Amino acid sequence: MKQWFESLAEREQRLVIGATVVFAIGLFFQLIWGPLNSSLDKAQQNIKNKQALLQWVSEKTSEYQQLKGNNKASASGSLNQIVNTAARQAGISIARMQPQGESLQVQIDEVEFNAFVRWIASLVQNKGLTIESLDVTATDRNGAVRVRRLQVTK
């Protein structure tokens, strides 16, 4: 290699040296600088994503704690009273309620499905109750259901 280089004219030698320098710089950027820069960009994006997730979790945690506090405050009275009051406010007619230890079993002959779902959401979110089990069947009327068994606890 050395003999070949020395056999070249001086102008060609400078050209080869310049090409080698350009090649070395290109190789440096391609093999070292590019991957490092790409990894840095990925790490920065990962940090931004994690910070956004942390902020979202913090917001949801505070919302959860507020709802948890509201649930304790609004769930005063007996389970029968809470369910009856919420059903009356939702315009739902309860066919039968039967206490079973710490829980309450409710039956509804026929209720509009959307109203029923809003009522259940109200019981869980606003009153702090827990739905243990639910057995719902369709009725002959469109958009209405029959609640055979809804078991609720505080």
DSSP file (Angstrom, degrees, kcal/mol; ACC not computed):
  #  RESIDUE AA STRUCTURE BP1 BP2  ACC     N-H-->O    O-->H-N    N-H-->O    O-->H-N    TCO  KAPPA ALPHA  PHI   PSI    X-CA   Y-CA   Z-CA
    1    1 A M     >        0   0    0      0, 0.0     4,-2.4     0, 0.0     5,-0.1   0.000 360.0 360.0 360.0 -40.9    0.0    0.0    0.0
    2    2 A K  H  >  +     0   0    0      2,-0.2     4,-2.6     1,-0.2     5,-0.2   0.911 360.0  50.0 -65.8 -41.4    2.9    2.3    0.9
    3    3 A Q  H  > S+     0   0    0      1,-0.2     4,-1.7     2,-0.2    -1,-0.2   0.919 110.8  49.4 -62.5 -43.2    4.7    1.5   -2.4
    4    4 A W  H  > S+     0   0    0      1,-0.2     4,-0.5     2,-0.2    -1,-0.2   0.925 111.7  48.9 -61.2 -44.3    1.5    2.3   -4.4
    5    5 A F  H >< S+     0   0    0     -4,-2.4     3,-1.1     1,-0.2    -2,-0.2   0.916 111.9  48.1 -63.4 -43.4    1.0    5.6   -2.5
    6    6 A E  H 3< S+     0   0    0     -4,-2.6    -1,-0.2     1,-0.3    -2,-0.2   0.757 104.2  61.5 -69.3 -23.9    4.6    6.6   -3.1
    7    7 A S  H 3< S+     0   0    0     -4,-1.7    -1,-0.3    -5,-0.2    -2,-0.2   0.641  89.0  92.6 -77.2 -12.3    4.3    5.7   -6.8
    8    8 A L  S << S-     0   0    0     -3,-1.1     2,-0.0    -4,-0.5    -3,-0.0  -0.428  87.6-101.4 -78.6 155.2    1.6    8.3   -7.2
    9    9 A A     >  -     0   0    0     -2,-0.1     4,-2.6     1,-0.1     5,-0.2  -0.339  36.2-106.8 -69.5 159.4    2.3   11.9   -8.3
   10   10 A E  H  > S+     0   0    0      1,-0.2     4,-2.2     2,-0.2     5,-0.2   0.882 121.2  51.5 -57.8 -40.8    2.3   14.5   -5.6
   11   11 A R  H  > S+     0   0    0      1,-0.2     4,-1.9     2,-0.2    -1,-0.2   0.899 111.0  47.7 -64.3 -40.7   -1.0   15.9   -6.8
   12   12 A E  H  > S+     0   0    0      2,-0.2     4,-2.7     1,-0.2    -2,-0.2   0.858 108.3  55.9 -67.6 -36.3   -2.6   12.4   -6.7
   13   13 A Q  H  X S+     0   0    0     -4,-2.6     4,-2.7     2,-0.2    -2,-0.2   0.933 108.4  46.9 -62.0 -44.9   -1.2   11.8   -3.2
   14   14 A R  H  X S+     0   0    0     -4,-2.2     4,-2.8     1,-0.2    -1,-0.2   0.896 111.8  52.0 -63.0 -38.6   -2.9   15.0   -1.9
   15   15 A L  H  X S+     0   0    0     -4,-1.9     4,-2.6     2,-0.2    -2,-0.2   0.916 110.8  46.8 -63.1 -43.7   -6.1   13.9   -3.6
   16   16 A V  H  X S+     0   0    0     -4,-2.7     4,-2.5     2,-0.2    -2,-0.2   0.912 113.0  49.3 -64.9 -42.9   -5.9   10.4   -2.0
   17   17 A I  H  X S+     0   0    0     -4,-2.7     4,-2.4     2,-0.2    -2,-0.2   0.927 112.8  47.6 -62.4 -45.0   -5.2   12.0    1.4
   18   18 A G  H  X S+     0   0    0     -4,-2.8     4,-2.7     1,-0.2    -2,-0.2   0.913 112.4  48.7 -62.4 -42.8   -8.1   14.4    1.0
   19   19 A A  H  X S+     0   0    0     -4,-2.6     4,-2.8     1,-0.2    -1,-0.2   0.890 111.0  51.4 -64.2 -38.2  -10.4   11.6    0.0
   20   20 A T  H  X S+     0   0    0     -4,-2.5     4,-2.8     2,-0.2    -2,-0.2   0.911 110.6  47.9 -64.5 -42.1   -9.3    9.5    3.0
   21   21 A V  H  X S+     0   0    0     -4,-2.4     4,-2.7     2,-0.2    -2,-0.2   0.942 113.9  46.6 -63.4 -47.2  -10.0   12.4    5.4
   22   22 A V  H  X S+     0   0    0     -4,-2.7     4,-2.6     1,-0.2    -2,-0.2   0.915 113.9  49.0 -60.7 -42.9  -13.4   13.0    3.8
   23   23 A F  H  X S+     0   0    0     -4,-2.8     4,-2.7     2,-0.2    -2,-0.2   0.908 111.3  49.5 -62.1 -43.2  -14.1    9.2    4.0
   24   24 A A  H  X S+     0   0    0     -4,-2.8     4,-2.4     2,-0.2    -2,-0.2   0.906 112.2  47.7 -63.9 -42.0  -12.9    9.1    7.6
   25   25 A I  H  X S+     0   0    0     -4,-2.7     4,-2.4     2,-0.2    -2,-0.2   0.927 113.4  48.0 -65.2 -43.5  -15.2   12.0    8.6
   26   26 A G  H  X S+     0   0    0     -4,-2.6     4,-2.6     1,-0.2    -2,-0.2   0.904 111.9  49.8 -61.2 -42.0  -18.1   10.5    6.7
   27   27 A L  H  X S+     0   0    0     -4,-2.7     4,-3.0     2,-0.2     5,-0.4   0.902 109.3  52.2 -63.7 -41.6  -17.5    7.2    8.4
   28   28 A F  H  X>S+     0   0    0     -4,-2.4     4,-2.5     1,-0.2     5,-1.9   0.943 113.5  43.2 -58.8 -49.2  -17.3    8.9   11.8
   29   29 A F  I  <>S+     0   0    0     -4,-2.4     5,-2.6     3,-0.2    -2,-0.2   0.885 117.8  45.9 -66.1 -38.0  -20.7   10.6   11.2
   30   30 A Q  I  <5S+     0   0    0     -4,-2.6    -2,-0.2    -5,-0.2    -1,-0.2   0.908 124.7  28.8 -72.3 -42.0  -22.3    7.5    9.8
   31   31 A L  I  <5S+     0   0    0     -4,-3.0    -2,-0.2    -5,-0.2    -3,-0.2   0.745 136.4  14.7 -94.8 -24.7  -21.1    5.0   12.4
   32   32 A I  I  X5S+     0   0    0     -4,-2.5     4,-1.9    -5,-0.4    -3,-0.2   0.788 124.4  41.2-116.5 -58.8  -20.7    7.1   15.6
   33   33 A W  I  ><S+     0   0    0     -5,-1.9     4,-2.7     1,-0.2     5,-0.2   0.907 113.3  51.7 -66.2 -44.6  -22.4   10.5   15.5
   34   34 A G  H  ><S+     0   0    0     -5,-2.6     4,-2.6    -6,-0.3     5,-0.2   0.950 112.5  43.2 -60.0 -53.7  -25.6    9.4   13.7
   35   35 A P  H  > S+     0   0    0      0, 0.0     4,-2.6     0, 0.0    -1,-0.2   0.886 115.1  50.9 -61.9 -37.7  -26.5    6.5   16.1
   36   36 A L  H  X S+     0   0    0     -4,-1.9     4,-2.3     2,-0.2    -2,-0.2   0.936 112.5  45.9 -63.5 -45.4  -25.6    8.7   19.1
   37   37 A N  H  X S+     0   0    0     -4,-2.7     4,-2.2     2,-0.2    -1,-0.2   0.903 113.3  49.6 -63.9 -42.0  -27.8   11.5   17.9
   38   38 A S  H  X S+     0   0    0     -4,-2.6     4,-2.4    -5,-0.2    -1,-0.2   0.908 111.1  49.2 -63.5 -43.0  -30.7    9.1   17.1
   39   39 A S  H  X S+     0   0    0     -4,-2.6     4,-2.5     1,-0.2    -2,-0.2   0.888 109.9  51.9 -64.1 -38.8  -30.4    7.5   20.5
   40   40 A L  H  X S+     0   0    0     -4,-2.3     4,-2.4     2,-0.2    -2,-0.2   0.915 109.7  48.9 -63.7 -43.3  -30.4   10.9   22.2
   41   41 A D  H  X S+     0   0    0     -4,-2.2     4,-2.3     2,-0.2    -2,-0.2   0.911 112.1  48.8 -62.4 -42.8  -33.6   11.9   20.3
   42   42 A K  H  X S+     0   0    0     -4,-2.4     4,-2.4     2,-0.2    -2,-0.2   0.908 111.3  49.9 -64.0 -41.5  -35.3    8.6   21.3
   43   43 A A  H  X S+     0   0    0     -4,-2.5     4,-2.3     2,-0.2    -2,-0.2   0.905 110.7  49.5 -64.6 -41.5  -34.3    9.1   24.9
   44   44 A Q  H  X S+     0   0    0     -4,-2.4     4,-2.2     2,-0.2    -1,-0.2   0.907 112.2  47.7 -64.5 -40.8  -35.7   12.7   24.9
   45   45 A Q  H  X S+     0   0    0     -4,-2.3     4,-2.5     2,-0.2    -2,-0.2   0.892 110.6  52.4 -65.7 -39.2  -39.0   11.5   23.4
   46   46 A N  H  X S+     0   0    0     -4,-2.4     4,-2.5     2,-0.2    -2,-0.2   0.902 108.6  50.2 -62.3 -41.5  -39.2    8.7   25.9
   47   47 A I  H  X S+     0   0    0     -4,-2.3     4,-2.5     2,-0.2    -2,-0.2   0.923 110.2  50.0 -62.8 -44.5  -38.7   11.3   28.7
   48   48 A K  H  X S+     0   0    0     -4,-2.2     4,-2.3     1,-0.2    -2,-0.2   0.914 111.5  48.9 -60.6 -43.0  -41.5   13.5   27.3
   49   49 A N  H  X S+     0   0    0     -4,-2.5     4,-2.3     1,-0.2    -1,-0.2   0.913 112.0  48.2 -62.8 -42.9  -43.8   10.5   27.1
   50   50 A K  H  X S+     0   0    0     -4,-2.5     4,-2.6     2,-0.2    -2,-0.2   0.886 111.1  50.6 -66.2 -38.3  -43.0    9.4   30.6
   51   51 A Q  H  X S+     0   0    0     -4,-2.5     4,-2.4     2,-0.2    -1,-0.2   0.905 110.5  49.3 -65.8 -40.7  -43.6   13.0   31.9
   52   52 A A  H  X S+     0   0    0     -4,-2.3     4,-2.4     2,-0.2    -2,-0.2   0.908 112.3  48.4 -63.6 -41.5  -46.9   13.1   30.1
   53   53 A L  H  X S+     0   0    0     -4,-2.3     4,-2.8     2,-0.2    -2,-0.2   0.913 110.7  51.0 -64.5 -42.6  -47.9    9.8   31.6
   54   54 A L  H  X S+     0   0    0     -4,-2.6     4,-2.4     1,-0.2    -2,-0.2   0.911 110.9  48.4 -61.4 -42.6  -46.8   11.0   35.1
   55   55 A Q  H  X S+     0   0    0     -4,-2.4     4,-2.5     2,-0.2    -1,-0.2   0.921 112.1  48.9 -63.9 -43.6  -48.9   14.1   34.7
   56   56 A W  H  X S+     0   0    0     -4,-2.4     4,-2.7     1,-0.2     5,-0.2   0.923 112.0  48.5 -62.4 -44.4  -51.9   12.1   33.6
   57   57 A V  H  X S+     0   0    0     -4,-2.8     4,-2.4     1,-0.2    -1,-0.2   0.898 110.9  51.5 -63.4 -39.9  -51.6    9.7   36.5
   58   58 A S  H  X S+     0   0    0     -4,-2.4     4,-2.2    -5,-0.2    -2,-0.2   0.924 111.6  46.7 -62.7 -44.5  -51.2   12.6   38.9
   59   59 A E  H  X S+     0   0    0     -4,-2.5     4,-2.3     1,-0.2    -2,-0.2   0.935 114.3  46.7 -62.6 -46.1  -54.4   14.2   37.6
   60   60 A K  H  X S+     0   0    0     -4,-2.7     4,-2.7     1,-0.2    -1,-0.2   0.848 109.9  54.8 -66.9 -33.2  -56.3   10.9   37.7
   61   61 A T  H  X S+     0   0    0     -4,-2.4     4,-2.6    -5,-0.2    -1,-0.2   0.929 109.5  46.2 -64.9 -44.3  -55.1   10.2   41.2
   62   62 A S  H  X S+     0   0    0     -4,-2.2     4,-2.2     2,-0.2    -2,-0.2   0.900 113.3  49.9 -66.2 -38.5  -56.4   13.5   42.4
   63   63 A E  H  X S+     0   0    0     -4,-2.3     4,-2.8     2,-0.2     5,-0.2   0.925 111.4  49.6 -62.1 -43.4  -59.7   12.9   40.6
   64   64 A Y  H  X S+     0   0    0     -4,-2.7     4,-2.8     1,-0.2    -2,-0.2   0.920 110.5  49.2 -61.3 -44.7  -59.9    9.5   42.2
   65   65 A Q  H  X S+     0   0    0     -4,-2.6     4,-2.2     2,-0.2    -1,-0.2   0.885 111.6  49.5 -64.9 -37.4  -59.2   10.9   45.7
   66   66 A Q  H  X S+     0   0    0     -4,-2.2     4,-2.6     2,-0.2    -2,-0.2   0.940 113.5  45.6 -64.6 -46.4  -61.9   13.6   45.2
   67   67 A L  H  X S+     0   0    0     -4,-2.8     4,-2.8     1,-0.2    -2,-0.2   0.890 111.4  52.7 -63.5 -38.4  -64.4   11.0   44.1
   68   68 A K  H  X S+     0   0    0     -4,-2.8     4,-1.7    -5,-0.2    -1,-0.2   0.910 111.4  46.5 -63.2 -41.8  -63.4    8.7   46.9
   69   69 A G  H  X S+     0   0    0     -4,-2.2     4,-1.7     2,-0.2    -2,-0.2   0.896 113.4  49.0 -66.0 -40.5  -64.0   11.5   49.4
   70   70 A N  H  X S+     0   0    0     -4,-2.6     4,-2.6     1,-0.2    -2,-0.2   0.882 107.7  55.3 -65.7 -38.6  -67.3   12.4   47.7
   71   71 A N  H  X S+     0   0    0     -4,-2.8     4,-1.2     1,-0.2    -1,-0.2   0.904 107.2  48.8 -62.9 -41.4  -68.4    8.8   47.8
   72   72 A K  H  < S+     0   0    0     -4,-1.7    -1,-0.2     1,-0.2    -2,-0.2   0.901 114.5  45.9 -65.7 -39.4  -67.9    8.5   51.6
   73   73 A A  H  < S+     0   0    0     -4,-1.7     3,-0.3     1,-0.2    -2,-0.2   0.886 115.1  44.8 -71.5 -38.3  -69.8   11.8   52.2
   74   74 A S  H  < S+     0   0    0     -4,-2.6     2,-0.5     1,-0.2    -1,-0.2   0.590  95.7  76.3 -86.6  -9.5  -72.7   11.0   49.9
   75   75 A A     <  +     0   0    0     -4,-1.2     2,-0.3    -5,-0.2    -1,-0.2  -0.224  64.9 136.8 -95.6  45.6  -73.3    7.4   51.0
   76   76 A S        +     0   0    0     -2,-0.5     2,-0.1    -3,-0.3    -3,-0.0  -0.669  45.5  35.3 -91.2 149.0  -74.9    8.3   54.3
   77   77 A G  S    S-     0   0    0     -2,-0.3     2,-0.1     4,-0.1    -3,-0.0  -0.389 101.2 -41.1 101.5 177.1  -78.0    6.4   55.5
   78   78 A S     >  -     0   0    0     -2,-0.1     4,-2.4     1,-0.1     5,-0.2  -0.346  53.4-113.2 -77.1 161.6  -79.0    2.8   55.1
   79   79 A L  H  > S+     0   0    0      1,-0.2     4,-2.4     2,-0.2     5,-0.2   0.882 117.9  54.8 -60.4 -39.9  -78.4    0.9   51.9
   80   80 A N  H  > S+     0   0    0      1,-0.2     4,-2.6     2,-0.2    -1,-0.2   0.928 109.6  46.7 -59.0 -46.2  -82.2    0.7   51.3
   81   81 A Q  H  > S+     0   0    0      2,-0.2     4,-2.8     1,-0.2     5,-0.3   0.918 112.0  49.9 -64.4 -44.1  -82.6    4.4   51.6
   82   82 A I  H  X S+     0   0    0     -4,-2.4     4,-2.3     2,-0.2    -1,-0.2   0.939 115.1  42.8 -61.3 -48.3  -79.7    5.2   49.3
   83   83 A V  H  X S+     0   0    0     -4,-2.4     4,-2.4     2,-0.2    -2,-0.2   0.917 115.9  48.9 -66.2 -44.0  -80.9    2.8   46.6
   84   84 A N  H  X S+     0   0    0     -4,-2.6     4,-2.6    -5,-0.2    -2,-0.2   0.930 112.9  46.9 -61.3 -47.0  -84.6    4.0   47.0
   85   85 A T  H  X S+     0   0    0     -4,-2.8     4,-2.4    -5,-0.2    -2,-0.2   0.925 113.7  47.4 -62.4 -45.8  -83.7    7.7   46.8
   86   86 A A  H  X S+     0   0    0     -4,-2.3     4,-1.6    -5,-0.3    -1,-0.2   0.884 112.3  50.3 -64.5 -38.5  -81.5    7.2   43.8
   87   87 A A  H  X>S+     0   0    0     -4,-2.4     5,-3.0     2,-0.2     4,-0.7   0.915 110.4  49.5 -66.5 -42.6  -84.1    5.1   42.0
   88   88 A R  H ><5S+     0   0    0     -4,-2.6     3,-0.9     1,-0.2    -2,-0.2   0.920 110.7  50.1 -60.7 -44.2  -86.8    7.7   42.7
   89   89 A Q  H 3<5S+     0   0    0     -4,-2.4    -1,-0.2     1,-0.2    -2,-0.2   0.829 113.0  46.8 -64.1 -31.9  -84.5   10.5   41.4
   90   90 A A  H 3<5S-     0   0    0     -4,-1.6    -1,-0.2    -5,-0.2    -2,-0.2   0.518 114.6-116.8 -87.5  -5.7  -83.8    8.5   38.2
   91   91 A G  T <<5 +     0   0    0     -3,-0.9     2,-0.5    -4,-0.7    -3,-0.2   0.824  64.9 145.9  74.7  31.9  -87.5    7.7   37.7
   92   92 A I      < -     0   0    0     -5,-3.0     2,-0.7    -6,-0.1    -1,-0.3  -0.880  42.5-144.0-107.5 132.7  -87.0    3.9   38.2
   93   93 A S        -     0   0    0     -2,-0.5     2,-0.4    17,-0.3    16,-0.4  -0.849  13.4-148.1 -98.4 115.7  -89.7    1.8   39.8
   94   94 A I        -     0   0    0     -2,-0.7    14,-0.2     1,-0.2     3,-0.1  -0.704   8.5-165.8 -85.9 129.1  -88.2   -1.0   42.0
   95   95 A A  S    S-     0   0    0     12,-2.0     2,-0.3    -2,-0.4    13,-0.2   0.869  70.3  -0.1 -80.5 -40.0  -90.3   -4.2   42.1
   96   96 A R  E     -A  107   0A   0     11,-1.8    11,-2.8     2,-0.0     2,-0.4  -0.988  53.5-168.8-155.9 139.5  -88.5   -5.8   45.0
   97   97 A M  E     -A  106   0A   0     -2,-0.3     9,-0.2     9,-0.2   -17,-0.0  -1.000  10.4-179.4-130.0 133.1  -85.6   -5.2   47.4
   98   98 A Q  E     -A  105   0A   0      7,-2.9     7,-2.9    -2,-0.4     2,-0.1  -0.951  22.1-135.4-136.5 114.8  -84.3   -7.9   49.7
   99   99 A P  E     -A  104   0A   0      0, 0.0     2,-0.3     0, 0.0     5,-0.3  -0.420  19.0-174.7 -66.3 141.1  -81.5   -7.3   52.2
  100  100 A Q  E >   -A  103   0A   0      3,-3.0     3,-1.8     1,-0.1     2,-0.4  -0.708  56.3 -70.2-138.4  85.1  -78.8  -10.1   52.2
  101  101 A G  T 3  S-     0   0    0      1,-0.3    -1,-0.1    -2,-0.3     0, 0.0  -0.548 118.0  -8.0  68.8-121.7  -76.3   -9.5   55.0
  102  102 A E  T 3  S+     0   0    0     -2,-0.4    52,-0.6    -3,-0.1    -1,-0.3   0.504 130.7  66.3 -84.0  -6.2  -74.2   -6.5   54.1
  103  103 A S  E <  S-AB 100 153A   0     -3,-1.8    -3,-3.0    50,-0.2     2,-0.4  -0.601  70.5-135.9-114.5 174.5  -75.7   -6.3   50.6
  104  104 A L  E     -AB  99 152A   0     48,-2.5    48,-2.7    -5,-0.3     2,-0.5  -0.998   9.8-148.0-133.6 129.4  -79.1   -5.5   49.0
  105  105 A Q  E     -AB  98 151A   0     -7,-2.9    -7,-2.9    -2,-0.4     2,-0.4  -0.873  19.6-168.8-101.3 127.8  -80.7   -7.5   46.2
  106  106 A V  E     -AB  97 150A   0     44,-2.6    44,-1.6    -2,-0.5     2,-0.4  -0.907   9.3-167.0-120.0 141.4  -82.9   -5.4   43.9
  107  107 A Q  E     -A   96   0A   0    -11,-2.8   -12,-2.0    -2,-0.4   -11,-1.8  -0.990   1.6-171.2-126.4 138.9  -85.3   -6.5   41.2
  108  108 A I  E     - B   0 147A   0     39,-2.2    39,-1.9    -2,-0.4     3,-0.2  -0.996  14.0-153.4-129.8 127.0  -86.8   -4.2   38.5
  109  109 A D  E    S-     0   0A   0     -2,-0.4     2,-0.3   -16,-0.4    -1,-0.2   0.967  77.7 -10.6 -65.4 -54.7  -89.7   -5.4   36.2
  110  110 A E  E     +     0   0A   0    -17,-0.3     2,-0.3    36,-0.1   -17,-0.3  -0.970  68.5 162.3-151.6 132.7  -89.0   -3.2   33.3
  111  111 A V  E     - B   0 145A   0     34,-2.2    34,-2.9    -2,-0.3     2,-0.2  -0.995  45.4 -98.5-148.8 146.5  -86.8   -0.2   32.9
  112  112 A E  E  >  - B   0 144A   0     -2,-0.3     4,-2.4    32,-0.2    32,-0.3  -0.487  35.4-132.1 -65.0 133.7  -85.3    1.8   29.9
  113  113 A F  H  > S+     0   0    0     30,-3.0     4,-2.5     1,-0.2     5,-0.2   0.904 102.9  49.5 -59.1 -46.8  -81.8    0.5   29.4
  114  114 A N  H  > S+     0   0    0     29,-0.4     4,-2.3     1,-0.2    -1,-0.2   0.901 111.9  48.6 -62.6 -41.0  -80.1    4.0   29.2
  115  115 A A  H  > S+     0   0    0      2,-0.2     4,-2.3     1,-0.2    -1,-0.2   0.895 111.1  51.7 -63.7 -39.6  -81.9    5.2   32.3
  116  116 A F  H  X S+     0   0    0     -4,-2.4     4,-2.7     2,-0.2    -2,-0.2   0.919 109.2  48.9 -63.3 -44.1  -80.8    2.0   34.1
  117  117 A V  H  X S+     0   0    0     -4,-2.5     4,-2.6     1,-0.2    -2,-0.2   0.914 111.7  49.2 -63.8 -42.5  -77.2    2.5   33.1
  118  118 A R  H  X S+     0   0    0     -4,-2.3     4,-2.2     2,-0.2    -1,-0.2   0.897 111.7  50.1 -62.4 -39.4  -77.2    6.1   34.3
  119  119 A W  H  X S+     0   0    0     -4,-2.3     4,-2.4     2,-0.2    -2,-0.2   0.926 110.9  48.1 -64.5 -45.6  -78.8    5.0   37.6
  120  120 A I  H  X S+     0   0    0     -4,-2.7     4,-2.2     1,-0.2     5,-0.2   0.923 111.6  50.4 -60.7 -44.5  -76.1    2.3   38.1
  121  121 A A  H  X S+     0   0    0     -4,-2.6     4,-3.2     1,-0.2     5,-0.5   0.895 109.9  51.3 -61.0 -39.6  -73.4    4.9   37.3
  122  122 A S  H  X>S+     0   0    0     -4,-2.2     4,-1.6     1,-0.2     5,-1.5   0.906 109.0  50.6 -64.1 -42.0  -74.9    7.2   39.8
  123  123 A L  H  <5S+     0   0    0     -4,-2.4     6,-2.4     3,-0.2     4,-0.2   0.910 118.5  37.8 -62.0 -41.4  -74.9    4.5   42.5
  124  124 A V  H  X5S+     0   0    0     -4,-2.2     4,-0.5     4,-0.2    -2,-0.2   0.950 126.6  32.3 -77.3 -50.0  -71.3    3.7   41.9
  125  125 A Q  H  <5S+     0   0    0     -4,-3.2    -3,-0.2    -5,-0.2    -2,-0.2   0.919 131.0  26.7 -78.7 -44.8  -69.8    7.2   41.2
  126  126 A N  T  <5S+     0   0    0     -4,-1.6   -52,-0.2    -5,-0.5    -3,-0.2   0.817 129.3  36.0 -91.9 -32.6  -71.9    9.5   43.4
  127  127 A K  T  4<S-     0   0    0     -5,-1.5    -3,-0.2    -4,-0.2    -4,-0.1   0.589  97.1-127.5-100.0 -12.0  -73.1    7.2   46.2
  128  128 A G     <  +     0   0    0     -4,-0.5    -4,-0.2    -6,-0.3     2,-0.1   0.727  55.4 148.3  75.3  21.9  -70.0    5.0   46.5
  129  129 A L        -     0   0    0     -6,-2.4     2,-0.4   -50,-0.0    25,-0.2  -0.459  40.1-134.9 -86.8 162.8  -71.8    1.7   46.2
  130  130 A T  E     -C  153   0A   0     23,-3.3    23,-2.5    -2,-0.1     2,-0.7  -0.964   7.7-137.9-119.9 134.4  -70.4   -1.4   44.7
  131  131 A I  E     +C  152   0A   0     -2,-0.4    21,-0.2    21,-0.2     3,-0.1  -0.821  22.0 177.9 -90.8 115.7  -72.2   -3.7   42.2
  132  132 A E  E     -     0   0A   0     19,-3.0     2,-0.3    -2,-0.7    -1,-0.2   0.885  65.4  -6.3 -85.5 -42.7  -71.5   -7.3   43.2
  133  133 A S  E     -C  151   0A   0     18,-1.1    18,-2.7     2,-0.0     2,-0.3  -0.993  57.2-165.8-153.4 157.3  -73.6   -9.0   40.6
  134  134 A L  E     -C  150   0A   0     -2,-0.3     2,-0.5    16,-0.2    16,-0.2  -0.980   4.6-174.4-149.5 129.3  -76.1   -8.1   37.9
  135  135 A D  E     +C  149   0A   0     14,-2.9    13,-1.9    -2,-0.3    14,-1.6  -0.957  17.9 171.7-128.0 111.3  -78.5  -10.3   35.9
  136  136 A V  E     -C  147   0A   0     -2,-0.5     2,-0.3    11,-0.2    11,-0.2  -0.945   8.8-174.0-124.3 139.7  -80.3   -8.4   33.1
  137  137 A T  E     -C  146   0A   0      9,-2.7     9,-3.2    -2,-0.4     2,-0.1  -0.923  28.4-105.8-128.9 158.4  -82.6   -9.8   30.4
  138  138 A A  E     -C  145   0A   0     -2,-0.3     7,-0.2     7,-0.2     2,-0.2  -0.415  30.6-148.9 -77.2 155.6  -84.3   -8.2   27.4
  139  139 A T        -     0   0    0      5,-1.4     5,-0.1     2,-0.5     4,-0.1  -0.607  31.9 -99.1-113.2 179.2  -88.0   -7.4   27.3
  140  140 A D  S    S+     0   0    0     -2,-0.2     2,-0.3     2,-0.1    -2,-0.0   0.786 102.7  81.4 -69.4 -27.2  -90.5   -7.4   24.4
  141  141 A R  S >  S-     0   0    0      1,-0.1     3,-1.4     2,-0.0    -2,-0.5  -0.631  91.2-111.8 -83.6 135.4  -90.2   -3.6   24.3
  142  142 A N  T 3  S+     0   0    0     -2,-0.3     3,-0.1     1,-0.2    -1,-0.1  -0.425  99.2  15.3 -65.4 136.2  -87.2   -2.1   22.4
  143  143 A G  T 3  S+     0   0    0      1,-0.3   -30,-3.0    -2,-0.1   -29,-0.4   0.514 104.8 107.1  81.0   5.3  -84.7   -0.3   24.6
  144  144 A A  E <   -B  112   0A   0     -3,-1.4    -5,-1.4   -32,-0.3     2,-0.3  -0.879  45.7-170.5-118.7 150.9  -86.0   -1.8   27.8
  145  145 A V  E     -BC 111 138A   0    -34,-2.9   -34,-2.2    -2,-0.3     2,-0.5  -0.897  20.0-131.2-133.1 163.0  -84.6   -4.5   30.1
  146  146 A R  E     - C   0 137A   0     -9,-3.2    -9,-2.7    -2,-0.3     2,-0.9  -0.977  17.3-147.0-114.5 126.9  -85.7   -6.5   33.1
  147  147 A V  E     +BC 108 136A   0    -39,-1.9   -39,-2.2    -2,-0.5   -11,-0.2  -0.831  19.9 175.6 -97.4 105.7  -83.4   -6.6   36.0
  148  148 A R  E    S+     0   0A   0    -13,-1.9     2,-0.3    -2,-0.9    -1,-0.2   0.863  71.5   5.8 -76.5 -36.4  -83.7  -10.0   37.6
  149  149 A R  E     + C   0 135A   0    -14,-1.6   -14,-2.9   -42,-0.1     2,-0.4  -0.918  56.2 171.1-155.4 122.9  -81.0   -9.5   40.1
  150  150 A L  E     -BC 106 134A   0    -44,-1.6   -44,-2.6    -2,-0.3     2,-0.6  -0.964  16.5-163.4-129.7 113.8  -78.8   -6.5   41.1
  151  151 A Q  E     -BC 105 133A   0    -18,-2.7   -19,-3.0    -2,-0.4   -18,-1.1  -0.887  12.7-178.4-105.9 121.3  -76.7   -7.0   44.2
  152  152 A V  E     +BC 104 131A   0    -48,-2.7   -48,-2.5    -2,-0.6     2,-0.3  -0.908   6.8 179.7-122.3 142.1  -75.4   -3.8   45.7
  153  153 A T  E      BC 103 130A   0    -23,-2.5   -23,-3.3    -2,-0.4   -50,-0.2  -0.927 360.0 360.0-134.3 163.4  -73.1   -3.2   48.7
  154  154 A K              0   0    0    -52,-0.6   -51,-0.1    -2,-0.3   -23,-0.1   0.450 360.0 360.0 -79.8 360.0  -71.6   -0.1   50.4
